[in-house]
Amino acid sequence: MAILGLSPYTWVMIAFLMLLVLVLILGDIGGIDFDHDISPEVDLGLSPLSLPIVASFGTAFGGFGTIFETVGFGPIVTPILAAVFAVLVSGGLYVVMLNLFVKSQAETRVDLATLVGYKGQVMIPIRPGQPGQIVVVTEARGRTLLQAISDDVVGTDEHVVVDSIVGNSVKVHKI
């Protein structure tokens, strides 16, 4: 049953491909997303039913359906195989997006214990009994501003080394 000379699978593929291109160009279409009751224990920041994943499923379903219909699989086998391969494609895309965009995002928390031995620069002067602030460059977060204490007077722009952790502050000494 061809519509305007094309298979229904081809029309499904074209429609979802256009949706994918729109999502690519616009980013997201007005925050449209499918509401679902899937609530994983940990929020991964990416839904398996997000618009790009659903659109990739539709595009793959239409594409594989067109291929299987052209090859001559029957009307029962074609949609089943197309659905299986579409799930594999959209599932693979979900895993790739999860690894590239979500897990690779920098961690915003810094474990102070890992900063012992790091060098930093004083931004707000430190006096005994009065904390100041230093900047330390970390791999996880880049430039990190920390509250610092010292037994000595340390002026602005002086370089220090982190000795230990005291509460929510780092204890430093001049280099």
MODELLER restraints for C-alpha pairs under 7 A, 6 or more apart:
rsr = mdl.restraints
at = mdl.atoms
rsr.add(forms.Gaussian(group=physical.xy_distance, feature=features.Distance(at['CA:1:A'], at['CA:7:A']), mean=6.80, stdev=0.5))
rsr.add(forms.Gaussian(group=physical.xy_distance, feature=features.Distance(at['CA:2:A'], at['CA:8:A']), mean=6.61, stdev=0.5))
rsr.add(forms.Gaussian(group=physical.xy_distance, feature=features.Distance(at['CA:7:A'], at['CA:66:A']), mean=6.82, stdev=0.5))
rsr.add(forms.Gaussian(group=physical.xy_distance, feature=features.Distance(at['CA:9:A'], at['CA:62:A']), mean=4.29, stdev=0.5))
rsr.add(forms.Gaussian(group=physical.xy_distance, feature=features.Distance(at['CA:9:A'], at['CA:63:A']), mean=6.75, stdev=0.5))
rsr.add(forms.Gaussian(group=physical.xy_distance, feature=features.Distance(at['CA:9:A'], at['CA:65:A']), mean=5.37, stdev=0.5))
rsr.add(forms.Gaussian(group=physical.xy_distance, feature=features.Distance(at['CA:9:A'], at['CA:66:A']), mean=5.25, stdev=0.5))
rsr.add(forms.Gaussian(group=physical.xy_distance, feature=features.Distance(at['CA:10:A'], at['CA:62:A']), mean=5.48, stdev=0.5))
rsr.add(forms.Gaussian(group=physical.xy_distance, feature=features.Distance(at['CA:10:A'], at['CA:63:A']), mean=6.45, stdev=0.5))
rsr.add(forms.Gaussian(group=physical.xy_distance, feature=features.Distance(at['CA:10:A'], at['CA:66:A']), mean=5.71, stdev=0.5))
rsr.add(forms.Gaussian(group=physical.xy_distance, feature=features.Distance(at['CA:12:A'], at['CA:58:A']), mean=6.67, stdev=0.5))
rsr.add(forms.Gaussian(group=physical.xy_distance, feature=features.Distance(at['CA:12:A'], at['CA:59:A']), mean=6.79, stdev=0.5))
rsr.add(forms.Gaussian(group=physical.xy_distance, feature=features.Distance(at['CA:12:A'], at['CA:62:A']), mean=5.03, stdev=0.5))
rsr.add(forms.Gaussian(group=physical.xy_distance, feature=features.Distance(at['CA:13:A'], at['CA:58:A']), mean=6.35, stdev=0.5))
rsr.add(forms.Gaussian(group=physical.xy_distance, feature=features.Distance(at['CA:13:A'], at['CA:59:A']), mean=4.32, stdev=0.5))
rsr.add(forms.Gaussian(group=physical.xy_distance, feature=features.Distance(at['CA:13:A'], at['CA:60:A']), mean=6.86, stdev=0.5))
rsr.add(forms.Gaussian(group=physical.xy_distance, feature=features.Distance(at['CA:13:A'], at['CA:61:A']), mean=6.95, stdev=0.5))
rsr.add(forms.Gaussian(group=physical.xy_distance, feature=features.Distance(at['CA:13:A'], at['CA:62:A']), mean=4.06, stdev=0.5))
rsr.add(forms.Gaussian(group=physical.xy_distance, feature=features.Distance(at['CA:13:A'], at['CA:63:A']), mean=5.58, stdev=0.5))
rsr.add(forms.Gaussian(group=physical.xy_distance, feature=features.Distance(at['CA:16:A'], at['CA:55:A']), mean=5.28, stdev=0.5))
rsr.add(forms.Gaussian(group=physical.xy_distance, feature=features.Distance(at['CA:16:A'], at['CA:58:A']), mean=5.52, stdev=0.5))
rsr.add(forms.Gaussian(group=physical.xy_distance, feature=features.Distance(at['CA:16:A'], at['CA:59:A']), mean=5.00, stdev=0.5))
rsr.add(forms.Gaussian(group=physical.xy_distance, feature=features.Distance(at['CA:17:A'], at['CA:59:A']), mean=5.53, stdev=0.5))
rsr.add(forms.Gaussian(group=physical.xy_distance, feature=features.Distance(at['CA:19:A'], at['CA:55:A']), mean=6.51, stdev=0.5))
rsr.add(forms.Gaussian(group=physical.xy_distance, feature=features.Distance(at['CA:20:A'], at['CA:52:A']), mean=6.34, stdev=0.5))
rsr.add(forms.Gaussian(group=physical.xy_distance, feature=features.Distance(at['CA:20:A'], at['CA:55:A']), mean=5.88, stdev=0.5))
rsr.add(forms.Gaussian(group=physical.xy_distance, feature=features.Distance(at['CA:23:A'], at['CA:29:A']), mean=6.36, stdev=0.5))
rsr.add(forms.Gaussian(group=physical.xy_distance, feature=features.Distance(at['CA:23:A'], at['CA:52:A']), mean=6.95, stdev=0.5))
rsr.add(forms.Gaussian(group=physical.xy_distance, feature=features.Distance(at['CA:33:A'], at['CA:50:A']), mean=5.80, stdev=0.5))
rsr.add(forms.Gaussian(group=physical.xy_distance, feature=features.Distance(at['CA:33:A'], at['CA:51:A']), mean=5.74, stdev=0.5))
rsr.add(forms.Gaussian(group=physical.xy_distance, feature=features.Distance(at['CA:34:A'], at['CA:49:A']), mean=6.37, stdev=0.5))
rsr.add(forms.Gaussian(group=physical.xy_distance, feature=features.Distance(at['CA:34:A'], at['CA:50:A']), mean=6.71, stdev=0.5))
rsr.add(forms.Gaussian(group=physical.xy_distance, feature=features.Distance(at['CA:45:A'], at['CA:102:A']), mean=6.67, stdev=0.5))
rsr.add(forms.Gaussian(group=physical.xy_distance, feature=features.Distance(at['CA:46:A'], at['CA:98:A']), mean=6.83, stdev=0.5))
rsr.add(forms.Gaussian(group=physical.xy_distance, feature=features.Distance(at['CA:48:A'], at['CA:94:A']), mean=6.39, stdev=0.5))
rsr.add(forms.Gaussian(group=physical.xy_distance, feature=features.Distance(at['CA:53:A'], at['CA:90:A']), mean=5.69, stdev=0.5))
rsr.add(forms.Gaussian(group=physical.xy_distance, feature=features.Distance(at['CA:53:A'], at['CA:94:A']), mean=6.53, stdev=0.5))
rsr.add(forms.Gaussian(group=physical.xy_distance, feature=features.Distance(at['CA:56:A'], at['CA:90:A']), mean=5.70, stdev=0.5))
rsr.add(forms.Gaussian(group=physical.xy_distance, feature=features.Distance(at['CA:57:A'], at['CA:86:A']), mean=5.12, stdev=0.5))
rsr.add(forms.Gaussian(group=physical.xy_distance, feature=features.Distance(at['CA:57:A'], at['CA:87:A']), mean=6.39, stdev=0.5))
rsr.add(forms.Gaussian(group=physical.xy_distance, feature=features.Distance(at['CA:57:A'], at['CA:89:A']), mean=6.93, stdev=0.5))
rsr.add(forms.Gaussian(group=physical.xy_distance, feature=features.Distance(at['CA:57:A'], at['CA:90:A']), mean=5.13, stdev=0.5))
rsr.add(forms.Gaussian(group=physical.xy_distance, feature=features.Distance(at['CA:60:A'], at['CA:86:A']), mean=4.86, stdev=0.5))
rsr.add(forms.Gaussian(group=physical.xy_distance, feature=features.Distance(at['CA:60:A'], at['CA:89:A']), mean=6.84, stdev=0.5))
rsr.add(forms.Gaussian(group=physical.xy_distance, feature=features.Distance(at['CA:61:A'], at['CA:82:A']), mean=5.06, stdev=0.5))
rsr.add(forms.Gaussian(group=physical.xy_distance, feature=features.Distance(at['CA:61:A'], at['CA:83:A']), mean=5.70, stdev=0.5))
rsr.add(forms.Gaussian(group=physical.xy_distance, feature=features.Distance(at['CA:61:A'], at['CA:86:A']), mean=4.92, stdev=0.5))
rsr.add(forms.Gaussian(group=physical.xy_distance, feature=features.Distance(at['CA:64:A'], at['CA:82:A']), mean=4.99, stdev=0.5))
rsr.add(forms.Gaussian(group=physical.xy_distance, feature=features.Distance(at['CA:65:A'], at['CA:78:A']), mean=5.91, stdev=0.5))
rsr.add(forms.Gaussian(group=physical.xy_distance, feature=features.Distance(at['CA:65:A'], at['CA:79:A']), mean=6.16, stdev=0.5))
rsr.add(forms.Gaussian(group=physical.xy_distance, feature=features.Distance(at['CA:65:A'], at['CA:82:A']), mean=4.95, stdev=0.5))
rsr.add(forms.Gaussian(group=physical.xy_distance, feature=features.Distance(at['CA:68:A'], at['CA:78:A']), mean=5.61, stdev=0.5))
rsr.add(forms.Gaussian(group=physical.xy_distance, feature=features.Distance(at['CA:69:A'], at['CA:78:A']), mean=6.16, stdev=0.5))
rsr.add(forms.Gaussian(group=physical.xy_distance, feature=features.Distance(at['CA:106:A'], at['CA:140:A']), mean=5.73, stdev=0.5))
rsr.add(forms.Gaussian(group=physical.xy_distance, feature=features.Distance(at['CA:106:A'], at['CA:141:A']), mean=6.34, stdev=0.5))
rsr.add(forms.Gaussian(group=physical.xy_distance, feature=features.Distance(at['CA:107:A'], at['CA:140:A']), mean=5.86, stdev=0.5))
rsr.add(forms.Gaussian(group=physical.xy_distance, feature=features.Distance(at['CA:107:A'], at['CA:141:A']), mean=6.57, stdev=0.5))
rsr.add(forms.Gaussian(group=physical.xy_distance, feature=features.Distance(at['CA:108:A'], at['CA:141:A']), mean=5.99, stdev=0.5))
rsr.add(forms.Gaussian(group=physical.xy_distance, feature=features.Distance(at['CA:112:A'], at['CA:165:A']), mean=6.71, stdev=0.5))
rsr.add(forms.Gaussian(group=physical.xy_distance, feature=features.Distance(at['CA:113:A'], at['CA:165:A']), mean=6.50, stdev=0.5))
rsr.add(forms.Gaussian(group=physical.xy_distance, feature=features.Distance(at['CA:115:A'], at['CA:162:A']), mean=6.71, stdev=0.5))
rsr.add(forms.Gaussian(group=physical.xy_distance, feature=features.Distance(at['CA:116:A'], at['CA:162:A']), mean=5.03, stdev=0.5))
rsr.add(forms.Gaussian(group=physical.xy_distance, feature=features.Distance(at['CA:116:A'], at['CA:163:A']), mean=5.53, stdev=0.5))
rsr.add(forms.Gaussian(group=physical.xy_distance, feature=features.Distance(at['CA:116:A'], at['CA:164:A']), mean=5.76, stdev=0.5))
rsr.add(forms.Gaussian(group=physical.xy_distance, feature=features.Distance(at['CA:117:A'], at['CA:161:A']), mean=5.94, stdev=0.5))
rsr.add(forms.Gaussian(group=physical.xy_distance, feature=features.Distance(at['CA:117:A'], at['CA:162:A']), mean=5.21, stdev=0.5))
rsr.add(forms.Gaussian(group=physical.xy_distance, feature=features.Distance(at['CA:117:A'], at['CA:163:A']), mean=6.20, stdev=0.5))
rsr.add(forms.Gaussian(group=physical.xy_distance, feature=features.Distance(at['CA:118:A'], at['CA:161:A']), mean=5.71, stdev=0.5))
rsr.add(forms.Gaussian(group=physical.xy_distance, feature=features.Distance(at['CA:118:A'], at['CA:162:A']), mean=5.61, stdev=0.5))
rsr.add(forms.Gaussian(group=physical.xy_distance, feature=features.Distance(at['CA:119:A'], at['CA:136:A']), mean=6.49, stdev=0.5))
rsr.add(forms.Gaussian(group=physical.xy_distance, feature=features.Distance(at['CA:119:A'], at['CA:159:A']), mean=7.00, stdev=0.5))
rsr.add(forms.Gaussian(group=physical.xy_distance, feature=features.Distance(at['CA:119:A'], at['CA:160:A']), mean=5.69, stdev=0.5))
rsr.add(forms.Gaussian(group=physical.xy_distance, feature=features.Distance(at['CA:119:A'], at['CA:161:A']), mean=4.46, stdev=0.5))
rsr.add(forms.Gaussian(group=physical.xy_distance, feature=features.Distance(at['CA:119:A'], at['CA:162:A']), mean=6.46, stdev=0.5))
rsr.add(forms.Gaussian(group=physical.xy_distance, feature=features.Distance(at['CA:120:A'], at['CA:134:A']), mean=6.09, stdev=0.5))
rsr.add(forms.Gaussian(group=physical.xy_distance, feature=features.Distance(at['CA:120:A'], at['CA:135:A']), mean=5.35, stdev=0.5))
rsr.add(forms.Gaussian(group=physical.xy_distance, feature=features.Distance(at['CA:120:A'], at['CA:136:A']), mean=4.54, stdev=0.5))
rsr.add(forms.Gaussian(group=physical.xy_distance, feature=features.Distance(at['CA:120:A'], at['CA:159:A']), mean=5.72, stdev=0.5))
rsr.add(forms.Gaussian(group=physical.xy_distance, feature=features.Distance(at['CA:120:A'], at['CA:160:A']), mean=5.30, stdev=0.5))
rsr.add(forms.Gaussian(group=physical.xy_distance, feature=features.Distance(at['CA:120:A'], at['CA:161:A']), mean=6.14, stdev=0.5))
rsr.add(forms.Gaussian(group=physical.xy_distance, feature=features.Distance(at['CA:121:A'], at['CA:134:A']), mean=5.32, stdev=0.5))
rsr.add(forms.Gaussian(group=physical.xy_distance, feature=features.Distance(at['CA:121:A'], at['CA:135:A']), mean=5.33, stdev=0.5))
rsr.add(forms.Gaussian(group=physical.xy_distance, feature=features.Distance(at['CA:121:A'], at['CA:136:A']), mean=6.84, stdev=0.5))
rsr.add(forms.Gaussian(group=physical.xy_distance, feature=features.Distance(at['CA:121:A'], at['CA:157:A']), mean=5.68, stdev=0.5))
rsr.add(forms.Gaussian(group=physical.xy_distance, feature=features.Distance(at['CA:121:A'], at['CA:158:A']), mean=5.73, stdev=0.5))
rsr.add(forms.Gaussian(group=physical.xy_distance, feature=features.Distance(at['CA:121:A'], at['CA:159:A']), mean=4.56, stdev=0.5))
rsr.add(forms.Gaussian(group=physical.xy_distance, feature=features.Distance(at['CA:121:A'], at['CA:160:A']), mean=6.06, stdev=0.5))
rsr.add(forms.Gaussian(group=physical.xy_distance, feature=features.Distance(at['CA:122:A'], at['CA:133:A']), mean=6.01, stdev=0.5))
rsr.add(forms.Gaussian(group=physical.xy_distance, feature=features.Distance(at['CA:122:A'], at['CA:134:A']), mean=4.24, stdev=0.5))
rsr.add(forms.Gaussian(group=physical.xy_distance, feature=features.Distance(at['CA:122:A'], at['CA:135:A']), mean=6.47, stdev=0.5))
rsr.add(forms.Gaussian(group=physical.xy_distance, feature=features.Distance(at['CA:122:A'], at['CA:155:A']), mean=6.80, stdev=0.5))
rsr.add(forms.Gaussian(group=physical.xy_distance, feature=features.Distance(at['CA:122:A'], at['CA:156:A']), mean=5.08, stdev=0.5))
rsr.add(forms.Gaussian(group=physical.xy_distance, feature=features.Distance(at['CA:122:A'], at['CA:157:A']), mean=5.02, stdev=0.5))
rsr.add(forms.Gaussian(group=physical.xy_distance, feature=features.Distance(at['CA:122:A'], at['CA:158:A']), mean=5.51, stdev=0.5))
rsr.add(forms.Gaussian(group=physical.xy_distance, feature=features.Distance(at['CA:122:A'], at['CA:159:A']), mean=6.35, stdev=0.5))
rsr.add(forms.Gaussian(group=physical.xy_distance, feature=features.Distance(at['CA:123:A'], at['CA:133:A']), mean=5.49, stdev=0.5))
rsr.add(forms.Gaussian(group=physical.xy_distance, feature=features.Distance(at['CA:123:A'], at['CA:134:A']), mean=5.22, stdev=0.5))
rsr.add(forms.Gaussian(group=physical.xy_distance, feature=features.Distance(at['CA:123:A'], at['CA:135:A']), mean=6.76, stdev=0.5))
rsr.add(forms.Gaussian(group=physical.xy_distance, feature=features.Distance(at['CA:123:A'], at['CA:156:A']), mean=5.31, stdev=0.5))
rsr.add(forms.Gaussian(group=physical.xy_distance, feature=features.Distance(at['CA:123:A'], at['CA:157:A']), mean=6.07, stdev=0.5))
rsr.add(forms.Gaussian(group=physical.xy_distance, feature=features.Distance(at['CA:124:A'], at['CA:132:A']), mean=4.91, stdev=0.5))
rsr.add(forms.Gaussian(group=physical.xy_distance, feature=features.Distance(at['CA:124:A'], at['CA:133:A']), mean=4.90, stdev=0.5))
rsr.add(forms.Gaussian(group=physical.xy_distance, feature=features.Distance(at['CA:124:A'], at['CA:134:A']), mean=6.89, stdev=0.5))
rsr.add(forms.Gaussian(group=physical.xy_distance, feature=features.Distance(at['CA:124:A'], at['CA:156:A']), mean=5.73, stdev=0.5))
rsr.add(forms.Gaussian(group=physical.xy_distance, feature=features.Distance(at['CA:125:A'], at['CA:132:A']), mean=5.24, stdev=0.5))
rsr.add(forms.Gaussian(group=physical.xy_distance, feature=features.Distance(at['CA:125:A'], at['CA:154:A']), mean=5.75, stdev=0.5))
rsr.add(forms.Gaussian(group=physical.xy_distance, feature=features.Distance(at['CA:125:A'], at['CA:155:A']), mean=4.60, stdev=0.5))
rsr.add(forms.Gaussian(group=physical.xy_distance, feature=features.Distance(at['CA:125:A'], at['CA:156:A']), mean=5.02, stdev=0.5))
rsr.add(forms.Gaussian(group=physical.xy_distance, feature=features.Distance(at['CA:126:A'], at['CA:132:A']), mean=4.39, stdev=0.5))
rsr.add(forms.Gaussian(group=physical.xy_distance, feature=features.Distance(at['CA:126:A'], at['CA:149:A']), mean=6.25, stdev=0.5))
rsr.add(forms.Gaussian(group=physical.xy_distance, feature=features.Distance(at['CA:126:A'], at['CA:150:A']), mean=6.52, stdev=0.5))
rsr.add(forms.Gaussian(group=physical.xy_distance, feature=features.Distance(at['CA:126:A'], at['CA:153:A']), mean=5.73, stdev=0.5))
rsr.add(forms.Gaussian(group=physical.xy_distance, feature=features.Distance(at['CA:126:A'], at['CA:154:A']), mean=5.06, stdev=0.5))
rsr.add(forms.Gaussian(group=physical.xy_distance, feature=features.Distance(at['CA:126:A'], at['CA:155:A']), mean=6.49, stdev=0.5))
rsr.add(forms.Gaussian(group=physical.xy_distance, feature=features.Distance(at['CA:127:A'], at['CA:150:A']), mean=6.63, stdev=0.5))
rsr.add(forms.Gaussian(group=physical.xy_distance, feature=features.Distance(at['CA:127:A'], at['CA:152:A']), mean=6.32, stdev=0.5))
rsr.add(forms.Gaussian(group=physical.xy_distance, feature=features.Distance(at['CA:127:A'], at['CA:153:A']), mean=4.57, stdev=0.5))
rsr.add(forms.Gaussian(group=physical.xy_distance, feature=features.Distance(at['CA:127:A'], at['CA:154:A']), mean=6.51, stdev=0.5))
rsr.add(forms.Gaussian(group=physical.xy_distance, feature=features.Distance(at['CA:128:A'], at['CA:150:A']), mean=5.80, stdev=0.5))
rsr.add(forms.Gaussian(group=physical.xy_distance, feature=features.Distance(at['CA:128:A'], at['CA:151:A']), mean=5.03, stdev=0.5))
rsr.add(forms.Gaussian(group=physical.xy_distance, feature=features.Distance(at['CA:128:A'], at['CA:152:A']), mean=5.88, stdev=0.5))
rsr.add(forms.Gaussian(group=physical.xy_distance, feature=features.Distance(at['CA:128:A'], at['CA:153:A']), mean=6.42, stdev=0.5))
rsr.add(forms.Gaussian(group=physical.xy_distance, feature=features.Distance(at['CA:130:A'], at['CA:149:A']), mean=6.96, stdev=0.5))
rsr.add(forms.Gaussian(group=physical.xy_distance, feature=features.Distance(at['CA:131:A'], at['CA:147:A']), mean=6.51, stdev=0.5))
rsr.add(forms.Gaussian(group=physical.xy_distance, feature=features.Distance(at['CA:131:A'], at['CA:148:A']), mean=5.48, stdev=0.5))
rsr.add(forms.Gaussian(group=physical.xy_distance, feature=features.Distance(at['CA:131:A'], at['CA:149:A']), mean=4.78, stdev=0.5))
rsr.add(forms.Gaussian(group=physical.xy_distance, feature=features.Distance(at['CA:132:A'], at['CA:147:A']), mean=5.82, stdev=0.5))
rsr.add(forms.Gaussian(group=physical.xy_distance, feature=features.Distance(at['CA:132:A'], at['CA:148:A']), mean=5.26, stdev=0.5))
rsr.add(forms.Gaussian(group=physical.xy_distance, feature=features.Distance(at['CA:132:A'], at['CA:149:A']), mean=6.40, stdev=0.5))
rsr.add(forms.Gaussian(group=physical.xy_distance, feature=features.Distance(at['CA:133:A'], at['CA:145:A']), mean=6.64, stdev=0.5))
rsr.add(forms.Gaussian(group=physical.xy_distance, feature=features.Distance(at['CA:133:A'], at['CA:146:A']), mean=5.47, stdev=0.5))
rsr.add(forms.Gaussian(group=physical.xy_distance, feature=features.Distance(at['CA:133:A'], at['CA:147:A']), mean=4.53, stdev=0.5))
rsr.add(forms.Gaussian(group=physical.xy_distance, feature=features.Distance(at['CA:133:A'], at['CA:148:A']), mean=5.24, stdev=0.5))
rsr.add(forms.Gaussian(group=physical.xy_distance, feature=features.Distance(at['CA:134:A'], at['CA:145:A']), mean=5.77, stdev=0.5))
rsr.add(forms.Gaussian(group=physical.xy_distance, feature=features.Distance(at['CA:134:A'], at['CA:146:A']), mean=5.38, stdev=0.5))
rsr.add(forms.Gaussian(group=physical.xy_distance, feature=features.Distance(at['CA:134:A'], at['CA:147:A']), mean=6.50, stdev=0.5))
rsr.add(forms.Gaussian(group=physical.xy_distance, feature=features.Distance(at['CA:134:A'], at['CA:148:A']), mean=6.33, stdev=0.5))
rsr.add(forms.Gaussian(group=physical.xy_distance, feature=features.Distance(at['CA:135:A'], at['CA:143:A']), mean=6.30, stdev=0.5))
rsr.add(forms.Gaussian(group=physical.xy_distance, feature=features.Distance(at['CA:135:A'], at['CA:144:A']), mean=5.42, stdev=0.5))
rsr.add(forms.Gaussian(group=physical.xy_distance, feature=features.Distance(at['CA:135:A'], at['CA:145:A']), mean=4.59, stdev=0.5))
rsr.add(forms.Gaussian(group=physical.xy_distance, feature=features.Distance(at['CA:135:A'], at['CA:146:A']), mean=6.25, stdev=0.5))
rsr.add(forms.Gaussian(group=physical.xy_distance, feature=features.Distance(at['CA:136:A'], at['CA:143:A']), mean=5.80, stdev=0.5))
rsr.add(forms.Gaussian(group=physical.xy_distance, feature=features.Distance(at['CA:136:A'], at['CA:144:A']), mean=5.24, stdev=0.5))
rsr.add(forms.Gaussian(group=physical.xy_distance, feature=features.Distance(at['CA:136:A'], at['CA:145:A']), mean=6.58, stdev=0.5))
rsr.add(forms.Gaussian(group=physical.xy_distance, feature=features.Distance(at['CA:137:A'], at['CA:143:A']), mean=4.44, stdev=0.5))
rsr.add(forms.Gaussian(group=physical.xy_distance, feature=features.Distance(at['CA:137:A'], at['CA:144:A']), mean=5.96, stdev=0.5))
rsr.add(forms.Gaussian(group=physical.xy_distance, feature=features.Distance(at['CA:138:A'], at['CA:144:A']), mean=6.92, stdev=0.5))
rsr.add(forms.Gaussian(group=physical.xy_distance, feature=features.Distance(at['CA:146:A'], at['CA:169:A']), mean=6.95, stdev=0.5))
rsr.add(forms.Gaussian(group=physical.xy_distance, feature=features.Distance(at['CA:147:A'], at['CA:169:A']), mean=5.01, stdev=0.5))
rsr.add(forms.Gaussian(group=physical.xy_distance, feature=features.Distance(at['CA:147:A'], at['CA:170:A']), mean=6.47, stdev=0.5))
rsr.add(forms.Gaussian(group=physical.xy_distance, feature=features.Distance(at['CA:148:A'], at['CA:169:A']), mean=5.18, stdev=0.5))
rsr.add(forms.Gaussian(group=physical.xy_distance, feature=features.Distance(at['CA:148:A'], at['CA:170:A']), mean=4.78, stdev=0.5))
rsr.add(forms.Gaussian(group=physical.xy_distance, feature=features.Distance(at['CA:148:A'], at['CA:171:A']), mean=5.72, stdev=0.5))
rsr.add(forms.Gaussian(group=physical.xy_distance, feature=features.Distance(at['CA:148:A'], at['CA:172:A']), mean=6.69, stdev=0.5))
rsr.add(forms.Gaussian(group=physical.xy_distance, feature=features.Distance(at['CA:149:A'], at['CA:169:A']), mean=6.73, stdev=0.5))
rsr.add(forms.Gaussian(group=physical.xy_distance, feature=features.Distance(at['CA:149:A'], at['CA:170:A']), mean=6.27, stdev=0.5))
rsr.add(forms.Gaussian(group=physical.xy_distance, feature=features.Distance(at['CA:149:A'], at['CA:171:A']), mean=4.91, stdev=0.5))
rsr.add(forms.Gaussian(group=physical.xy_distance, feature=features.Distance(at['CA:149:A'], at['CA:172:A']), mean=6.31, stdev=0.5))
rsr.add(forms.Gaussian(group=physical.xy_distance, feature=features.Distance(at['CA:150:A'], at['CA:171:A']), mean=5.58, stdev=0.5))
rsr.add(forms.Gaussian(group=physical.xy_distance, feature=features.Distance(at['CA:150:A'], at['CA:172:A']), mean=5.42, stdev=0.5))
rsr.add(forms.Gaussian(group=physical.xy_distance, feature=features.Distance(at['CA:150:A'], at['CA:173:A']), mean=6.25, stdev=0.5))
rsr.add(forms.Gaussian(group=physical.xy_distance, feature=features.Distance(at['CA:154:A'], at['CA:174:A']), mean=6.92, stdev=0.5))
rsr.add(forms.Gaussian(group=physical.xy_distance, feature=features.Distance(at['CA:159:A'], at['CA:174:A']), mean=6.04, stdev=0.5))
rsr.add(forms.Gaussian(group=physical.xy_distance, feature=features.Distance(at['CA:159:A'], at['CA:175:A']), mean=5.91, stdev=0.5))
rsr.add(forms.Gaussian(group=physical.xy_distance, feature=features.Distance(at['CA:160:A'], at['CA:172:A']), mean=6.04, stdev=0.5))
rsr.add(forms.Gaussian(group=physical.xy_distance, feature=features.Distance(at['CA:160:A'], at['CA:173:A']), mean=5.36, stdev=0.5))
rsr.add(forms.Gaussian(group=physical.xy_distance, feature=features.Distance(at['CA:160:A'], at['CA:174:A']), mean=4.38, stdev=0.5))
rsr.add(forms.Gaussian(group=physical.xy_distance, feature=features.Distance(at['CA:160:A'], at['CA:175:A']), mean=5.24, stdev=0.5))
rsr.add(forms.Gaussian(group=physical.xy_distance, feature=features.Distance(at['CA:161:A'], at['CA:172:A']), mean=5.41, stdev=0.5))
rsr.add(forms.Gaussian(group=physical.xy_distance, feature=features.Distance(at['CA:161:A'], at['CA:173:A']), mean=5.68, stdev=0.5))
rsr.add(forms.Gaussian(group=physical.xy_distance, feature=features.Distance(at['CA:161:A'], at['CA:174:A']), mean=6.55, stdev=0.5))
rsr.add(forms.Gaussian(group=physical.xy_distance, feature=features.Distance(at['CA:161:A'], at['CA:175:A']), mean=6.58, stdev=0.5))
rsr.add(forms.Gaussian(group=physical.xy_distance, feature=features.Distance(at['CA:162:A'], at['CA:170:A']), mean=6.31, stdev=0.5))
rsr.add(forms.Gaussian(group=physical.xy_distance, feature=features.Distance(at['CA:162:A'], at['CA:171:A']), mean=5.91, stdev=0.5))
rsr.add(forms.Gaussian(group=physical.xy_distance, feature=features.Distance(at['CA:162:A'], at['CA:172:A']), mean=4.49, stdev=0.5))
rsr.add(forms.Gaussian(group=physical.xy_distance, feature=features.Distance(at['CA:162:A'], at['CA:173:A']), mean=6.93, stdev=0.5))
rsr.add(forms.Gaussian(group=physical.xy_distance, feature=features.Distance(at['CA:163:A'], at['CA:171:A']), mean=5.52, stdev=0.5))
rsr.add(forms.Gaussian(group=physical.xy_distance, feature=features.Distance(at['CA:163:A'], at['CA:172:A']), mean=5.24, stdev=0.5))
rsr.add(forms.Gaussian(group=physical.xy_distance, feature=features.Distance(at['CA:164:A'], at['CA:170:A']), mean=5.87, stdev=0.5))
rsr.add(forms.Gaussian(group=physical.xy_distance, feature=features.Distance(at['CA:164:A'], at['CA:171:A']), mean=5.22, stdev=0.5))
rsr.add(forms.Gaussian(group=physical.xy_distance, feature=features.Distance(at['CA:165:A'], at['CA:171:A']), mean=5.91, stdev=0.5))
